[in-house]
Amino acid sequence: MGKHLRVEPALRPTALIDAPTQFGYGNQGTPLLLRATAAACFIFPSNMVLEPLGAAGYVAHVLALLVFALWTTSVMFGLHQTIDREHPGRAVLAALFVVSCASYAAMYVGISGGSTDATRASADRWMLLMVASSGIVLMTTETTRTVDAAMQLVRALLFGAVFCSLVAAYQFVAHADPMAWFQGLMPGFKDNGGNQPFQERGSFLRVAGSTFHPIELGVIASMLLPLALWRALYDHTGRKWMHWAGTGLIVFAIAATISRSAVLGVLTVAFVFLPFLPSRSRQWTVLGFLGAAVLLFLAVPGFVATLFGTVTAGTADTSITARLEDYPRVEAMMSARPWLGIGPGAYLTRNAIEVLDNQYLKTIVEMGVPGFLALLAYMVVPGIAAWTAAFKAKAERLKTLAGAVAASCLVAAPASAAFDFLGFPVVALIYPFCVGLSGTVWLLVADERRTSRPTTNRQGAHPAESERQP
């Protein structure tokens, strides 16, 4: 009788989820610096800056630059090996970075026309944002290599988001800003201004929480809502009721901004994420949102009517007509410099009428058509990649995570048409975390699909067949 050929059993589809070091990319968790950066985006007010660094010197931005420095140093000294497989998020970020560098160089050598100290300083801040975003995206994808590690990072993001939502709830009820008290506890920092914690809309004060502006809070809260739902469903640490209470606070923060962009974000989340929820969870989620709407209607008279009126105002709203009037002006500026624009971040305004409340229009002016295409890819491709991964994933926990990440990323695409998305400091750093998680789920699903394929013996026979051979 011949000897049986030894055949290793195929790895389970969930092997990568259970074993952090299965393929050599894993770790025991995301780095503390990365998680601290995620929470700092919300906890430390971004209008408080270190004076020598100027507007780029707020805490979260400095930490993000340290993340990039840590990643670069680790790679240079061989302490960390970069992932040898491409993922769409990294590719589109690289494209935006390259176009930014080309436009930046053109501005400094005079190809883009004249520049001033102010426009050059603004361009410098844009390039620092690109560096900080790159650090977050790269570190997130390359260290968050299991679903458990993703849960760690999501907890850090939601810790900051719940803190911000608590601030927003206090602002909405008390009409006072507790972040003003917090700023007094930051020695060495100065108030750089620009933040708007309150803004009137109808008979209500829309609030910003610990972010820069109510619109920014509404977009961020809608971005993180699917991740909050995923965490509430699958996080077995801590108390379940606290996870759901945090999710409820994020929903309240969305409503308290009385923002069209936030409503659009919630609709995007519903379209993208709900199909990937388990059927029972999907039913309870829909019922929960309906219950929240009824509760707001009963508890805050006139609130739902104001929100509905804001969403359906159309061209009767002066903010919408002002945005429509931007297009002829942008077309003229873009036609003058279609390829490299006037320089990244170099469009500065003298009055509110000239503000471009549209990141796509602002980018096409500053970096031309290539910049617009790169930005569009940066805002759309990571979400599509995560959505594709969600369809292909087999393990429920991973599938739901991929769907949540897809929804988080895709909120950014329509939001960028409603305001200058990357000009707001908190959302500009939160989005790279979503892009990084898009790379994580893309690679996790690719590994899951690879390991779930049946292995063959050296003669090409299926394992079951080889065991029957004499």
C-alpha positions as CSV (number, residue, x, y, z in Angstrom):
1,M,0.0,0.0,0.0
2,G,1.3,3.4,-0.8
3,K,1.6,6.2,1.7
4,H,-1.1,8.7,2.0
5,L,-0.2,12.2,0.8
6,R,-0.3,14.7,3.7
7,V,-2.7,17.5,2.9
8,E,-3.1,20.5,5.1
9,P,-6.8,21.4,5.8
10,A,-8.0,24.6,4.2
11,L,-8.2,27.5,6.6
12,R,-11.6,28.6,7.8
13,P,-13.0,31.7,6.2
14,T,-12.9,33.4,9.5
15,A,-9.3,32.4,10.3
16,L,-7.9,35.9,9.6
17,I,-10.5,37.4,11.9
18,D,-9.6,35.0,14.8
19,A,-5.8,34.9,14.5
20,P,-4.1,38.3,14.3
21,T,-0.8,37.0,13.0
22,Q,-2.2,34.5,10.4
23,F,-0.5,36.0,7.4
24,G,2.3,38.1,9.0
25,Y,0.4,41.4,8.7
26,G,-1.4,41.2,12.0
27,N,-0.8,42.8,15.3
28,Q,-2.3,42.7,18.7
29,G,-4.1,46.0,18.1
30,T,-3.8,49.4,16.5
31,P,-1.1,51.7,17.9
32,L,-2.0,53.9,20.9
33,L,-0.8,57.0,19.0
34,L,-3.3,56.3,16.2
35,R,-6.2,55.8,18.6
36,A,-5.2,58.9,20.5
37,T,-5.3,60.9,17.3
38,A,-8.8,59.6,16.5
39,A,-10.1,60.7,19.9
40,A,-8.2,64.0,19.9
41,C,-10.0,65.1,16.7
42,F,-13.0,65.7,18.9
43,I,-11.7,66.3,22.4
44,F,-9.3,69.1,21.7
45,P,-10.8,72.1,20.0
46,S,-9.2,72.7,16.6
47,N,-9.3,76.5,16.9
48,M,-6.7,76.2,19.8
49,V,-3.3,76.1,18.2
50,L,0.3,76.2,19.1
51,E,1.3,79.7,18.1
52,P,4.6,78.8,16.4
53,L,2.8,76.4,14.1
54,G,-0.1,78.7,13.2
55,A,-3.4,77.2,12.0
56,A,-1.8,73.8,11.5
57,G,-0.9,73.6,15.2
58,Y,-4.1,72.1,16.7
59,V,-3.6,68.9,18.8
60,A,-5.1,66.3,16.4
61,H,-3.2,67.6,13.4
62,V,0.1,67.6,15.3
63,L,-0.6,64.0,16.4
64,A,-1.5,63.0,12.8
65,L,1.9,64.4,11.6
66,L,3.6,62.3,14.3
67,V,1.7,59.3,13.0
68,F,3.2,59.9,9.6
69,A,6.6,60.4,11.1
70,L,6.3,57.2,13.1
71,W,5.2,55.2,10.0
72,T,8.1,56.7,7.9
73,T,10.7,56.0,10.5
74,S,9.5,52.5,11.1
75,V,9.7,51.7,7.4
76,M,13.1,53.3,7.0
77,F,14.7,51.4,9.8
78,G,13.0,48.1,8.9
79,L,10.8,48.0,12.0
80,H,7.7,47.8,9.9
81,Q,7.1,46.2,6.5
82,T,4.6,47.9,4.3
83,I,1.8,45.9,2.7
84,D,2.9,44.6,-0.6
85,R,-0.6,44.6,-2.1
86,E,-2.3,47.7,-3.4
87,H,-5.7,48.8,-2.2
88,P,-7.9,51.4,-3.8
89,G,-7.7,53.9,-0.9
90,R,-4.0,54.1,-1.0
91,A,-3.9,54.5,-4.8
92,V,-6.4,57.5,-4.9
93,L,-4.7,59.2,-2.0
94,A,-1.4,58.9,-3.8
95,A,-3.0,60.5,-6.9
96,L,-4.3,63.4,-4.9
97,F,-0.9,63.8,-3.2
98,V,0.9,63.9,-6.6
99,V,-1.5,66.4,-8.1
100,S,-1.2,68.6,-4.9
101,C,2.6,68.5,-5.2
102,A,2.5,69.5,-8.9
103,S,0.1,72.4,-8.2
104,Y,2.2,73.5,-5.1
105,A,5.4,73.5,-7.1
106,A,3.8,75.4,-10.0
107,M,2.6,78.1,-7.6
108,Y,6.0,78.5,-6.0
109,V,7.9,78.9,-9.3
110,G,5.3,81.4,-10.6
111,I,3.6,79.2,-13.3
112,S,0.2,79.7,-11.6
113,G,0.6,83.5,-11.5
114,G,1.3,85.7,-8.5
115,S,1.2,84.5,-4.9
116,T,1.2,86.2,-1.6
117,D,2.5,85.3,1.9
118,A,-1.1,84.4,2.8
119,T,-1.7,82.1,-0.2
120,R,1.7,80.4,0.3
121,A,1.0,79.8,4.0
122,S,-2.4,78.4,3.0
123,A,-0.7,76.1,0.4
124,D,1.7,75.0,3.1
125,R,-1.2,74.0,5.4
126,W,-2.8,72.0,2.6
127,M,0.4,70.0,2.0
128,L,0.7,69.4,5.8
129,L,-2.9,68.1,5.6
130,M,-1.9,65.7,2.8
131,V,1.0,64.5,4.9
132,A,-1.2,64.0,8.0
133,S,-3.9,62.3,6.0
134,S,-1.3,60.0,4.4
135,G,0.0,59.0,7.8
136,I,-3.5,58.1,9.1
137,V,-4.5,56.2,6.0
138,L,-1.3,54.2,5.8
139,M,-1.0,53.5,9.5
140,T,-4.7,52.5,9.8
141,T,-4.6,50.0,7.0
142,E,-1.2,48.5,7.8
143,T,-1.8,48.0,11.5
144,T,-5.5,47.3,11.6
145,R,-5.3,43.8,10.2
146,T,-8.0,42.0,12.0
147,V,-11.7,42.7,12.8
148,D,-10.8,42.9,16.5
149,A,-8.1,45.6,15.7
150,A,-10.7,47.5,13.7
151,M,-13.0,47.4,16.7
152,Q,-10.3,49.0,18.8
153,L,-9.9,51.9,16.4
154,V,-13.7,52.3,16.1
155,R,-14.0,52.5,19.8
156,A,-11.5,55.4,19.9
157,L,-13.3,57.2,17.1
158,L,-16.7,56.7,18.8
159,F,-15.3,57.8,22.2
160,G,-14.5,61.1,20.6
161,A,-17.8,61.3,18.7
162,V,-19.8,60.6,21.8
163,F,-17.9,63.3,23.7
164,C,-18.7,65.7,20.9
165,S,-22.3,64.7,20.9
166,L,-22.6,65.3,24.6
167,V,-21.2,68.8,24.1
168,A,-23.7,69.3,21.3
169,A,-26.6,68.2,23.5
170,Y,-25.5,70.6,26.2
171,Q,-25.2,73.4,23.7
172,F,-28.6,72.7,22.2
173,V,-30.4,72.6,25.6
174,A,-28.4,75.3,27.6
175,H,-27.4,77.6,24.7
176,A,-23.9,77.8,26.2
177,D,-20.6,76.4,24.9
178,P,-18.6,74.2,27.4
179,M,-15.7,74.1,25.0
180,A,-15.0,77.7,25.9
181,W,-14.3,76.6,29.4
182,F,-12.1,73.8,28.1
183,Q,-10.0,76.2,26.1
184,G,-8.9,77.8,29.4
185,L,-7.3,74.5,30.4
186,M,-4.9,74.5,27.4
187,P,-1.8,76.5,28.4
188,G,0.5,77.3,25.6
189,F,-2.3,77.4,23.0
190,K,-4.0,80.4,21.5
191,D,-7.5,80.8,20.0
192,N,-7.0,81.0,16.3
193,G,-10.7,81.8,15.7
194,G,-13.0,80.7,12.9
195,N,-15.1,78.3,14.8
196,Q,-18.9,78.7,15.0
197,P,-20.4,76.7,17.8
198,F,-23.9,78.2,17.2
199,Q,-25.8,79.3,14.2
200,E,-29.5,80.4,13.9
201,R,-31.9,78.4,11.8
202,G,-35.5,79.2,12.2
203,S,-36.4,79.5,15.8
204,F,-33.6,77.1,16.8
205,L,-29.8,77.4,17.4
206,R,-28.0,74.7,15.4
207,V,-24.9,73.6,17.3
208,A,-21.4,72.4,16.4
209,G,-20.4,70.3,19.5
210,S,-16.6,70.3,19.6
211,T,-16.2,70.7,15.9
212,F,-15.8,73.9,13.9
213,H,-19.3,74.3,12.4
214,P,-22.8,72.7,12.7
215,I,-22.5,71.4,9.1
216,E,-19.2,69.7,10.0
217,L,-20.8,68.1,13.0
218,G,-23.8,66.8,11.0
219,V,-21.6,65.3,8.3
220,I,-19.2,63.7,10.8
221,A,-22.0,62.3,12.9
222,S,-23.7,60.7,9.9
223,M,-20.3,59.3,8.8
224,L,-19.7,57.6,12.1
225,L,-23.3,56.4,12.6
226,P,-22.9,53.1,10.7
227,L,-19.7,52.4,12.7
228,A,-21.6,53.1,15.9
229,L,-24.3,50.7,14.9
230,W,-21.7,48.0,14.0
231,R,-20.0,48.5,17.3
232,A,-23.3,48.3,19.2
233,L,-24.1,45.0,17.5
234,Y,-20.7,43.2,17.8
235,D,-18.7,44.8,20.6
236,H,-18.8,42.3,23.5
237,T,-16.8,44.5,25.9
238,G,-18.4,47.0,28.2
239,R,-22.2,47.4,28.7
240,K,-24.5,47.0,25.7
241,W,-26.8,49.8,26.9
242,M,-23.9,52.2,26.9
243,H,-23.0,51.4,23.3
244,W,-26.6,52.0,22.2
245,A,-26.8,55.1,24.3
246,G,-23.8,56.4,22.5
247,T,-25.4,55.6,19.2
248,G,-28.5,57.5,20.3
249,L,-26.4,60.6,21.2
250,I,-24.8,60.5,17.7
251,V,-28.3,60.4,16.2
252,F,-29.3,63.4,18.4
253,A,-26.2,65.3,17.2
254,I,-27.2,64.8,13.6
255,A,-30.7,66.2,14.3
256,A,-29.3,69.1,16.4
257,T,-27.3,70.5,13.5
258,I,-30.5,71.0,11.5
259,S,-28.4,70.4,8.4
260,R,-29.4,69.3,4.9
261,S,-25.9,67.8,4.5
262,A,-26.5,65.6,7.6
263,V,-29.9,64.4,6.3
264,L,-28.3,63.6,3.0
265,G,-25.6,61.7,4.9
266,V,-28.2,59.7,6.8
267,L,-30.0,58.8,3.5
268,T,-26.6,57.7,2.1
269,V,-26.0,55.5,5.2
270,A,-29.5,54.0,4.9
271,F,-29.0,53.1,1.2
272,V,-25.5,51.7,1.6
273,F,-25.4,50.1,5.0
274,L,-28.9,48.7,5.8
275,P,-28.7,45.9,3.2
276,F,-25.7,44.4,5.0
277,L,-27.2,44.4,8.5
278,P,-28.7,41.1,9.7
279,S,-32.4,41.1,9.0
280,R,-33.5,41.4,12.6
281,S,-31.0,44.2,13.3
282,R,-32.2,46.0,10.2
283,Q,-35.8,45.9,11.4
284,W,-34.8,47.2,14.8
285,T,-32.7,50.0,13.3
286,V,-35.5,51.2,11.1
287,L,-37.9,51.2,14.1
288,G,-35.3,53.0,16.2
289,F,-35.0,55.8,13.7
290,L,-38.8,56.2,13.4
291,G,-39.0,56.2,17.2
292,A,-36.3,58.9,17.4
293,A,-38.2,61.1,14.9
294,V,-41.4,60.7,17.0
295,L,-39.5,61.5,20.2
296,L,-38.0,64.7,18.7
297,F,-41.5,65.7,17.4
298,L,-43.0,65.3,20.9
299,A,-40.1,66.6,23.0
300,V,-39.1,69.7,20.9
301,P,-42.1,71.5,19.4
302,G,-41.4,72.8,15.9
303,F,-38.1,71.0,15.6
304,V,-39.1,68.4,13.0
305,A,-41.0,71.0,11.0
306,T,-37.9,73.3,11.0
307,L,-35.7,70.4,9.8
308,F,-38.2,69.4,7.1
309,G,-38.5,73.0,5.9
310,T,-34.7,73.3,5.7
311,V,-34.5,70.2,3.6
312,T,-37.3,71.1,1.2
313,A,-36.5,74.9,1.0
314,G,-35.0,74.6,-2.5
315,T,-34.1,77.9,-4.2
316,A,-36.1,79.8,-1.6
317,D,-33.1,79.3,0.7
318,T,-30.4,82.1,0.1
319,S,-27.6,79.7,0.9
320,I,-28.7,77.5,-2.0
321,T,-29.0,80.4,-4.4
322,A,-25.5,81.6,-3.4
323,R,-24.0,78.2,-4.2
324,L,-25.7,78.2,-7.6
325,E,-24.2,81.6,-8.4
326,D,-20.7,80.3,-7.8
327,Y,-20.7,78.2,-11.0
328,P,-20.2,81.0,-13.6
329,R,-17.4,82.5,-11.5
330,V,-15.7,79.2,-11.0
331,E,-15.9,78.4,-14.7
332,A,-14.1,81.7,-15.5
333,M,-11.3,81.0,-13.0
334,M,-10.9,77.4,-14.1
335,S,-10.7,78.4,-17.8
336,A,-7.8,80.7,-17.0
337,R,-5.7,77.9,-15.4
338,P,-7.3,74.5,-16.2
339,W,-4.3,72.2,-15.5
340,L,-2.7,73.2,-12.2
341,G,-5.0,75.9,-10.9
342,I,-3.8,78.7,-8.7
343,G,-2.2,76.5,-6.0
344,P,-3.6,74.1,-3.4
345,G,-5.4,75.9,-0.7
346,A,-4.6,79.2,-2.3
347,Y,-8.2,80.4,-2.9
348,L,-8.7,82.9,-0.2
349,T,-11.8,85.1,0.1
350,R,-12.3,88.8,1.1
351,N,-16.0,88.4,2.0
352,A,-18.7,85.8,2.5
353,I,-20.1,86.2,-1.0
354,E,-16.8,84.8,-2.5
355,V,-16.7,81.7,-0.3
356,L,-17.0,78.5,-2.3
357,D,-19.2,76.1,-0.2
358,N,-18.3,73.2,-2.5
359,Q,-15.1,71.3,-2.2
360,Y,-15.2,70.2,-5.8
361,L,-15.5,73.7,-7.1
362,K,-12.7,74.9,-4.7
363,T,-10.4,72.2,-5.9
364,I,-10.9,72.7,-9.6
365,V,-10.0,76.4,-9.0
366,E,-6.9,75.5,-6.9
367,M,-5.6,72.4,-8.7
368,G,-7.3,72.4,-12.1
369,V,-9.1,69.5,-13.8
370,P,-6.5,66.9,-12.6
371,G,-7.1,68.0,-9.0
372,F,-10.8,67.7,-9.4
373,L,-10.6,64.2,-10.8
374,A,-8.1,63.1,-8.1
375,L,-10.4,64.6,-5.4
376,L,-13.5,62.9,-6.9
377,A,-11.6,59.6,-6.8
378,Y,-10.5,60.2,-3.2
379,M,-14.1,60.8,-2.2
380,V,-15.7,57.9,-4.1
381,V,-13.3,55.0,-4.7
382,P,-12.6,54.0,-1.0
383,G,-16.4,53.7,-0.4
384,I,-17.0,51.7,-3.6
385,A,-14.1,49.4,-2.7
386,A,-15.5,48.8,0.8
387,W,-19.0,48.2,-0.7
388,T,-17.6,45.7,-3.1
389,A,-15.8,44.0,-0.2
390,A,-19.0,43.8,1.8
391,F,-20.8,42.0,-1.1
392,K,-17.9,39.4,-1.2
393,A,-17.4,38.9,2.5
394,K,-18.6,35.6,4.1
395,A,-18.2,36.1,7.8
396,E,-21.2,38.2,9.1
397,R,-19.1,40.4,11.4
398,L,-16.7,41.3,8.6
399,K,-19.5,41.8,6.0
400,T,-21.3,44.2,8.4
401,L,-18.0,46.1,9.1
402,A,-17.3,46.4,5.4
403,G,-20.8,47.8,4.8
404,A,-20.4,50.2,7.7
405,V,-17.1,51.5,6.3
406,A,-18.5,51.8,2.8
407,A,-21.4,54.0,4.2
408,S,-19.0,56.1,6.2
409,C,-16.8,56.8,3.2
410,L,-19.6,57.5,0.8
411,V,-21.1,60.1,3.0
412,A,-18.1,62.3,2.0
413,A,-18.9,62.4,-1.7
414,P,-22.2,64.3,-1.6
415,A,-21.2,66.3,1.5
416,S,-18.2,67.7,-0.5
417,A,-20.7,69.3,-2.9
418,A,-22.5,71.0,0.0
419,F,-19.5,72.6,1.8
420,D,-15.7,72.9,1.5
421,F,-15.2,69.5,3.1
422,L,-11.4,69.5,3.4
423,G,-11.3,73.1,4.7
424,F,-12.8,72.0,8.0
425,P,-10.2,70.6,10.4
426,V,-12.1,67.8,12.1
427,V,-13.8,66.1,9.2
428,A,-10.6,66.5,7.1
429,L,-8.9,64.2,9.6
430,I,-11.8,61.8,10.3
431,Y,-12.3,60.9,6.7
432,P,-8.7,59.4,6.3
433,F,-9.6,57.0,9.1
434,C,-12.5,55.8,7.0
435,V,-10.3,55.5,4.0
436,G,-7.8,53.5,6.0
437,L,-10.5,51.2,7.2
438,S,-11.6,50.8,3.6
439,G,-8.2,49.4,2.9
440,T,-8.4,47.1,5.9
441,V,-11.7,45.5,4.9
442,W,-10.6,45.3,1.3
443,L,-7.5,43.2,2.3
444,L,-9.4,41.2,4.9
445,V,-12.0,40.1,2.4
446,A,-9.3,39.3,-0.1
447,D,-7.5,37.1,2.4
448,E,-10.8,35.5,3.5
449,R,-11.6,34.6,-0.1
450,R,-8.1,33.2,-0.7
451,T,-8.1,31.0,2.4
452,S,-11.6,29.7,1.8
453,R,-10.7,28.1,-1.5
454,P,-10.1,24.4,-1.3
455,T,-6.5,23.3,-1.4
456,T,-5.2,20.6,-3.7
457,N,-2.4,18.1,-3.3
458,R,0.7,18.1,-5.4
459,Q,-1.0,16.0,-8.1
460,G,-3.9,18.5,-8.4
461,A,-6.4,16.2,-6.7
462,H,-9.0,17.5,-4.2
463,P,-8.1,16.7,-0.6
464,A,-11.1,14.3,-0.3
465,E,-10.0,12.4,-3.4
466,S,-6.3,12.2,-2.3
467,E,-7.4,10.6,1.0
468,R,-9.1,7.8,-0.9
469,Q,-5.9,7.0,-2.9
470,P,-4.2,3.7,-1.9
